[in-house]
Amino acid sequence: MFTGLVEDIGTLRSRQRHGEEERLEIVTNLPTDTFVLGESIAVNGCCLTVTSITPDSFTADASSETMRVTSLARVAVGDGVHLERAMPVNGRLGGHIVQGHVDGVGQIERIVKDGKSWQIYVQIPATLRPEVVAKGSIAIDGVSLTVNEITANGCRVTIIPFTGEETLLTKLSVGARVNIETDIIGKYVRHLMNFKGASQTSGIKDLLQQAGYITQEEP
């Protein structure tokens, strides 16, 4: 479990391909002497397992599923990546609940300077848009952000100066691919509203419509 607060910008030192899987070596300023083999670390918002540790780096294996559904396949050797270690049970939830389970890959549409901040417009896959709520939370490349506006193709988020300095988001180019994780609460609500189990003929949404609480079809 993560919070979406980036702890370090690491650098991809190497990548070794093994079939459809890859082993990534990442240089970091985090204290690797406190790392434990098998612990989880979010790399650009993807929850990966630490498989080896050196004084200045660690390796993590990315499965074929991870390579298929995230933007990690597009990270080149020498590129920076957002890093966050898993949150301890007694830690502060400074961002929002982030699982490190990427739901899909979005695309940067526009980056507009706004005083000392930036407005970033992100295109989000249509299948994920119902889970994105204005003033709700979203993780973009592992960064916890507030959805300030729903747009025709996705959403707009605001990057304050601190976040702009501590992450790579404002340095992305238009068209860049980014990992998207929607809010876990929205995912579960959407699932439960449409779920039709073995003992049900209708989902919760259908039952609410039958009872007159919903008068028109919602996405």
Beta strands, then each sheet from edge to edge (+ up, - down):
strand 1: 8-18
strand 2: 21-27
strand 3: 40-43
strand 4: 46-53
strand 5: 57-62
strand 6: 80-85
strand 7: 104-114
strand 8: 117-123
strand 9: 137-140
strand 10: 143-150
strand 11: 154-159
strand 12: 177-182
sheet 1: 1+ 2- 5+ 4- 3+ 6- 1+
sheet 2: 7+ 8- 11+ 10- 9+ 12- 7+
end
